[in-house]
């Protein structure tokens, strides 16, 4: 069998890892992106390989918490007023995905997908020579609210049901690990299975460099239209030119929806706008990835500094950033880590491609078996990138994927 020439739309972490797996299988690959490698959300994530997260965001009790968060325009969850009507259909689907039965289905699918996440990454790190950019330092979840701490016990028990190690800790035990944290921390847990990248943008660019060395071509192009053809797909670019493809991967993150709709798959994709600040000289030293679930953000020690980021804002792709959200995170971070000095930090906002049931789209398009999708990974694009690339490669080569992709099909909505 002759190995195909595959075109990939999107040079974020999903497109890059998919290209790496395809190259390993002997395929010729061309990657098209509006700006180039790691220009979007892939450069600004917190750097964690969070394969131990098995719970979808949608859950039976999430609305009680969401309502309290929405009352604070700078809280962990907000909706820009001018975007409220546009996000309403997504919210209705999110509510439908929050029933016990649907949550159980989503959790089972995520557990299977993420169980393969770290082994898949270890293969890609070895393949691309980026294994020296990862450390296995675990994740520390901390709470400064006793009730929230107690409410988390059931979720940790759920993780253990999937064979994930979670060690519950008192406030004093947490401060033994991270002395910079405040006495207000009442408890939490340590999840040793996490891995963390030194710097997510550096990882993307290193993989891109490796791909170029293998003969992969990167092209800056704005794809406006996709059509299925007998031979594969035809692309129309912003300058009016057309390009024929034998095999096509759509991995454009938050920009994928327009293209899939043209192929008969109107996926309800929207964006969770995420904010962060990376502080090169924070005045504190953290050795662990610190997650503050009660406040909706994390503190992640990277090679480039301490990254404080998270929260969710629904505002689409066009509204300007609300940098007050970063200020709010800094203020809360200082209550947990009093010695923090964020004055030297660089602010950033990016677009997480999100679907209402917390599951990405991984699979074939309805229009053609030669066109496949890999997008909608929300907060876990880095985590799920390598295993997504392996599944898409199997589909493109006519093989049976190693995972059941039915829960991730584009037509499930």
C-alpha positions in Angstrom: 0.0 0.0 0.0 1.3 3.4 -1.0 1.4 5.8 2.0 -0.7 8.9 1.4 0.1 12.6 1.3 -1.9 14.1 4.2 -2.8 17.8 4.6 -3.4 19.0 8.1 -5.3 22.2 8.8 -4.0 23.6 12.1 -0.4 23.8 13.5 -1.4 23.6 17.2 -0.5 20.7 19.4 -3.1 18.4 17.9 -1.9 19.0 14.3 1.7 18.7 15.3 1.4 15.4 17.1 -0.8 14.0 14.4 1.9 14.9 11.8 4.6 13.2 13.9 2.7 9.9 14.0 1.9 10.1 10.3 5.6 10.8 9.5 6.6 7.8 11.6 4.3 5.7 9.4 6.0 7.0 6.3 3.4 9.5 5.2 4.1 12.8 3.4 2.6 15.7 5.4 1.8 19.3 4.7 0.5 21.5 7.5 -1.5 24.7 6.8 -2.2 27.3 9.5 -3.3 30.9 9.4 -0.2 32.0 11.4 2.1 29.1 12.0 3.1 26.6 14.7 1.8 27.2 18.3 0.2 30.6 17.4 -3.0 29.9 19.3 -4.1 28.1 22.5 -1.3 25.5 22.4 1.3 28.1 23.4 -0.6 29.4 26.5 -1.8 26.3 28.4 -0.5 25.4 31.8 1.7 22.6 30.6 0.1 19.7 32.5 -0.5 16.2 31.0 -3.7 15.8 33.1 -4.5 12.3 32.2 -5.8 11.6 35.7 -8.8 13.9 35.2 -11.7 11.7 34.3 -14.7 13.9 35.2 -16.5 15.9 32.5 -17.2 19.5 33.3 -20.9 18.8 32.9 -22.3 17.2 36.1 -25.7 17.0 37.9 -24.7 19.6 40.5 -22.6 21.9 38.4 -25.3 24.5 37.9 -25.5 25.3 41.6 -21.8 26.2 41.5 -22.1 27.9 38.1 -24.8 30.2 39.2 -22.7 31.4 42.2 -19.7 31.9 39.9 -21.7 33.8 37.3 -22.8 36.3 40.0 -19.2 37.5 40.0 -18.3 39.0 36.6 -14.6 38.4 37.4 -15.1 34.9 38.9 -14.1 31.5 37.5 -17.0 31.5 35.0 -18.4 34.4 33.2 -20.4 35.2 30.1 -19.8 38.5 28.3 -23.3 40.2 28.1 -23.0 40.8 24.4 -22.4 37.1 23.9 -25.2 35.7 26.1 -27.7 35.0 23.4 -25.1 33.3 21.1 -23.9 31.0 23.9 -27.4 30.0 24.9 -27.8 26.9 22.6 -24.4 25.7 23.9 -25.6 26.1 27.5 -28.8 24.2 26.8 -26.7 21.3 25.4 -24.4 21.5 28.4 -27.5 21.2 30.7 -28.6 18.1 28.7 -25.2 16.6 29.1 -25.4 17.1 32.9 -27.8 14.2 33.7 -26.4 11.3 35.6 -26.7 8.9 32.7 -25.0 11.3 30.2 -22.2 12.2 32.7 -21.6 8.4 33.3 -21.2 7.9 29.5 -18.9 10.9 29.2 -16.8 9.9 32.1 -16.3 6.4 30.8 -15.2 7.7 27.4 -12.8 10.3 28.9 -11.3 7.6 31.2 -10.5 5.4 28.2 -9.1 8.3 26.1 -7.0 9.7 28.9 -5.7 6.3 30.0 -3.9 6.2 26.7 -2.7 9.8 26.9 0.6 9.5 28.7 1.8 6.3 27.0 1.0 7.9 23.6 2.9 11.0 24.6 5.9 9.0 25.8 6.0 7.4 22.3 5.9 10.9 20.6 8.4 12.4 23.0 10.9 9.6 22.2 10.2 9.8 18.5 10.7 13.6 18.3 13.5 13.8 20.9 11.5 16.0 23.2 11.5 13.6 26.2 13.9 16.0 28.0 11.2 18.6 28.2 8.9 16.7 30.5 9.1 16.1 34.3 7.0 13.7 36.4 6.3 16.0 39.4 2.6 15.4 40.0 -0.2 17.8 40.8 -1.1 19.3 44.1 -4.8 20.2 44.5 -5.4 22.7 47.4 -8.4 24.2 49.0 -8.9 27.2 51.4 -12.5 26.3 52.0 -13.3 23.3 54.2 -16.7 22.5 52.6 -15.1 22.5 49.1 -12.3 20.2 50.4 -14.9 17.8 51.8 -16.9 17.9 48.6 -13.9 16.8 46.7 -13.5 13.5 48.6 -16.0 11.8 46.3 -14.3 12.9 43.1 -11.0 11.6 44.4 -12.6 8.3 45.3 -14.0 8.2 41.8 -10.5 8.6 40.4 -9.3 5.7 42.5 -12.0 3.6 41.0 -10.1 4.0 37.7 -6.8 3.0 39.3 -5.5 6.6 39.7 -3.5 7.3 42.8 -4.7 10.2 44.9 -3.3 11.0 48.3 -5.4 13.2 50.5 -3.4 15.7 52.5 -4.0 18.0 55.5 -3.2 21.7 55.2 0.0 21.1 57.2 1.0 18.3 54.9 0.5 20.5 51.9 2.7 23.2 53.4 5.3 20.6 54.0 5.4 20.1 50.2 4.9 23.8 49.4 6.1 26.1 52.2 5.1 29.2 50.3 1.4 28.4 50.6 -0.8 30.3 53.1 -2.0 28.9 56.4 -5.5 29.5 55.0 -5.0 26.2 53.0 -7.1 23.6 54.9 -6.4 20.5 52.8 -6.2 18.9 49.4 -4.6 16.0 47.6 -1.5 15.0 45.7 -1.9 13.2 42.4 1.6 11.8 41.5 0.7 10.5 38.1 0.7 13.9 36.4 3.5 14.9 34.0 4.3 18.5 33.2 6.1 20.2 30.3 8.9 22.7 30.8 7.1 25.1 28.4 4.2 24.2 26.1 5.2 26.6 23.4 8.8 25.3 23.4 7.4 21.8 23.0 5.3 22.7 20.0 8.2 24.5 18.3 10.6 21.6 19.0 8.2 19.2 17.4 7.7 21.5 14.5 11.5 21.7 14.0 11.7 17.9 14.1 8.9 17.7 11.5 10.7 20.1 9.2 13.8 17.9 9.5 11.7 15.0 8.4 10.5 16.8 5.3 7.2 18.1 6.5 6.1 21.4 4.8 4.5 24.2 6.8 2.4 26.8 4.9 0.8 29.9 6.1 -2.7 29.8 4.6 -6.2 30.8 5.6 -8.6 28.1 4.5 -12.1 29.5 3.8 -13.8 26.5 2.4 -13.6 22.7 2.4 -15.4 20.4 -0.1 -15.3 16.6 -0.3 -14.3 15.3 -3.7 -13.9 11.8 -5.2 -10.1 12.1 -4.7 -10.3 13.5 -1.1 -10.9 17.2 -0.5 -10.6 20.6 -2.2 -9.6 23.7 -0.2 -10.4 27.3 -1.1 -7.9 29.7 0.4 -8.5 33.4 1.4 -6.6 34.6 -1.7 -9.0 32.7 -3.9 -6.6 29.9 -4.8 -7.6 26.2 -4.6 -5.7 23.2 -3.3 -6.5 19.5 -3.8 -5.8 17.0 -1.0 -5.9 13.2 -1.0 -6.3 13.0 2.8 -7.2 15.8 5.1 -7.1 16.4 8.9 -9.2 19.3 10.3 -7.5 20.3 13.6 -8.1 24.0 13.7 -9.2 24.2 17.3 -11.7 27.0 17.9 -11.9 27.7 14.2 -12.9 24.2 13.1 -16.7 24.7 13.3 -17.1 26.7 10.1 -15.2 24.0 8.1 -17.0 21.0 9.5 -20.4 22.7 8.8 -19.5 22.9 5.2 -19.0 19.1 5.2 -22.4 18.4 6.8 -21.3 18.2 10.4 -22.7 21.3 12.3 -20.8 20.6 15.5 -21.8 22.9 18.5 -18.3 24.1 19.1 -17.7 27.2 21.1 -14.8 28.8 22.9 -13.9 29.0 26.6 -11.6 32.0 26.6 -8.8 31.3 29.0 -6.6 34.0 30.6 -3.1 33.7 32.2 -0.1 35.6 33.3 3.4 34.2 33.2 5.7 35.8 35.8 9.5 35.3 35.3 10.4 36.5 38.8 7.4 35.7 41.0 9.2 36.0 44.3 8.1 32.5 45.3 9.2 29.1 44.4 6.7 26.3 43.7 7.9 22.8 43.0 4.5 21.3 42.1 1.7 22.1 39.7 -0.8 23.7 42.1 -4.5 23.4 41.2 -7.1 25.6 42.9 -10.4 24.0 41.8 -12.4 26.1 44.2 -11.2 29.3 42.5 -11.0 27.9 38.9 -7.3 28.5 38.2 -3.9 27.0 38.6 -0.3 28.0 39.4 2.1 26.2 37.1 5.9 26.5 37.5 7.4 26.6 33.9 10.8 27.1 32.5 9.7 30.6 31.6 8.3 31.5 35.0 5.2 30.9 37.2 2.1 30.7 35.0 -1.1 31.7 36.8 -4.1 30.9 34.6 -7.5 29.3 34.0 -11.0 30.5 34.5 -13.7 30.3 31.8 -15.1 33.2 29.8 -17.7 32.8 27.1 -17.2 35.6 24.6 -16.5 34.1 21.2 -13.6 34.8 18.9 -14.0 38.5 18.2 -14.6 40.4 21.5 -11.5 42.0 23.0 -9.9 40.5 26.2 -11.0 41.6 29.6 -7.7 41.9 31.5 -9.5 42.5 34.8 -9.9 38.7 34.8 -6.1 38.4 35.2 -6.1 41.0 37.9 -8.8 39.0 39.8 -6.7 35.7 39.5 -3.6 37.5 40.8 -5.5 38.8 43.8 -6.8 35.4 44.6 -3.4 33.8 44.0 -1.9 36.1 46.6 -4.3 34.9 49.2 -3.0 31.4 48.6 0.6 32.3 48.0 1.2 35.6 50.0 4.8 36.1 48.7 3.7 36.3 45.1 4.9 39.3 43.1 3.3 39.4 39.6 4.5 42.8 38.6 6.9 41.4 36.0 4.3 39.2 34.4 3.2 38.9 30.8 -0.6 38.5 30.2 -2.2 36.3 27.6 -5.7 35.2 26.4 -6.5 32.2 24.3 -9.4 30.3 22.8 -10.1 26.8 24.1 -12.3 24.9 21.6 -15.1 23.4 23.8 -18.0 21.1 23.3 -21.0 20.8 25.8 -20.3 17.2 26.8 -16.6 17.7 27.5 -15.7 15.2 24.8 -13.6 16.2 21.8 -14.4 15.3 18.2 -12.1 12.5 16.9 -13.2 10.6 13.8 -14.2 10.7 10.2 -16.3 13.4 8.6 -19.8 12.6 7.2 -18.7 13.8 3.8 -15.7 11.5 3.1 -13.7 8.8 4.7 -10.6 10.7 3.5 -11.4 13.6 5.8 -11.0 13.3 9.6 -11.5 15.6 12.6 -9.4 16.2 15.7 -10.6 19.2 17.7 -12.7 20.4 20.7 -10.4 19.2 23.5 -11.1 22.2 25.6 -8.8 22.2 28.7 -7.1 19.0 27.7 -5.7 19.6 24.2 -2.1 19.1 25.4 -3.1 16.0 27.4 -5.0 14.3 24.6 -2.9 15.4 21.6 -0.7 12.4 21.1 -3.4 9.7 21.5 -5.7 11.8 19.2 -2.9 11.8 16.6 -2.5 8.0 16.8 -6.3 7.5 16.4 -6.5 9.8 13.4 -3.5 8.1 11.8 -5.2 4.7 12.0 -8.3 6.1 10.4 -6.3 7.7 7.5 -4.4 4.5 6.9 -7.5 2.3 6.8 -6.7 0.6 10.1 -8.9 0.0 13.2 -8.2 2.6 15.9 -6.9 1.3 19.2 -9.8 3.1 21.0 -13.5 3.0 20.4 -14.1 6.4 18.8 -17.9 6.2 18.7 -18.4 8.5 21.7 -16.3 11.1 19.9 -18.0 11.1 16.5 -19.1 14.5 15.1 -22.6 13.3 14.5 -23.4 12.6 18.2 -25.2 15.9 18.6 
